[in-house]
Amino acid sequence: MFSEDKIAEQLAAARAELSAAAQTQVGPPEPVTVENEKGRIRITVGPDGRLSELMVSARAIRDGSDDLGPELMRLVNEALDKHREHTVTDEPVPDLNAINERFAEMQDRSLRNFAAMSQQISETMAKLQNRAS
């Protein structure tokens, strides 16, 4: 039979694992950078999903403004799509901190119940020993 201390150790270890998992949950993705074929336009979307860099070289502007707008729009959309690929998941992501809090409540309640049960068993054993005497 497990002792109260052994159960407390196992529950504490499980809670520590949950805490570690909560801290290593997937955070924001790395910045995403895309360039056009000639390397004259470069766009970066930061971890927050906003543009963090928009570089248009003088050569890209000299190539003509007719294609510049559509090319910028294509590259921005490509960068946003790549950023979204890293942030969207089909799996529901559990709130490990909330789970850990519930686990702590269960641990406290379980240990109190275990202590009460141990106390009752001790009292019952003491009564049985007194009757036998």
Buried (B, 14 or more C-beta within 10 A) or exposed (E): EEEEEEBBEEBEEEBEEBBEBBEEEEEEBEBBBBBBEEEBBBBBBBBEBEEBEEEBBEEBEEBEEEEBEEBBEBBBEBBBEBBEEEEEEEEEEEEBBEBBEEBBEEBEEBBEEBEEEEEEEEEEEEEEEEEEE
